[in-house]
Amino acid sequence: MRPIESDAILSGLIDIKYDEIKSNEGKFAKIKNLQSNYVGQIGEEYVKQILHYISNYEWQPTLHGEYDILLKSGIKIEVKTATKGCKVDSFQFNSINPSYNFDFLVCVGICDDKVMFRIFKKSEIKTIDTDGIISYYIEQDNLRKKISAMNPGNEVSHKLTLSTKQLHNYSTFIEELKDIVNQ
């Protein structure tokens, strides 16, 4: 009698169940299994490739700093990417520093089956000083959202939470990026 290969049995059962579950997930669901820094890298590369697709537009290489993409025209773009919360209908865009030197903040929200976005101008980030306590808000059209510190006392890294209703569908993403490129 040969020995039971319990690892192979368990691995096979996991693969079968994973394939069953995966068939019910959307085409982008795998991204939820990645660490947040990898999600961010995917978002940055996604925006770069869309920019290249728009008109073969090139960008300067950048090291991690105050923005992610420097267009040859000098426009600086910061990209933040988030996946939709499991039980909520919102995205939390992390590690935003409102004092950084960028011209546009591109928020890319990835759902299981679609991509959503919103683009903000740096000038739409407002600083409010209340008796020495600095608060940040982003204001665009009818949207006014607080950009909160990620941790108490942390004045460098902030987060912006947007619901799916506050993001735009992909259908206008290319047009909005073209507007940035053509400035």
Secondary structure as GFF3:
##gff-version 3
##sequence-region A 1 183
A	DSSP	alpha_helix	6	22	.	.	.	ID=ss1
A	DSSP	three_ten_helix	29	33	.	.	.	ID=ss2
A	DSSP	alpha_helix	36	55	.	.	.	ID=ss3
A	DSSP	beta_strand	59	60	.	.	.	ID=ss4
A	DSSP	beta_strand	69	71	.	.	.	ID=ss5
A	DSSP	beta_strand	76	83	.	.	.	ID=ss6
A	DSSP	beta_strand	90	96	.	.	.	ID=ss7
A	DSSP	beta_strand	104	110	.	.	.	ID=ss8
A	DSSP	beta_strand	115	121	.	.	.	ID=ss9
A	DSSP	three_ten_helix	122	124	.	.	.	ID=ss10
A	DSSP	beta_strand	125	130	.	.	.	ID=ss11
A	DSSP	beta_strand	133	140	.	.	.	ID=ss12
A	DSSP	beta_strand	143	149	.	.	.	ID=ss13
A	DSSP	beta_strand	158	163	.	.	.	ID=ss14
A	DSSP	three_ten_helix	164	166	.	.	.	ID=ss15
A	DSSP	beta_strand	168	169	.	.	.	ID=ss16
A	DSSP	three_ten_helix	170	172	.	.	.	ID=ss17
A	DSSP	alpha_helix	173	181	.	.	.	ID=ss18
###
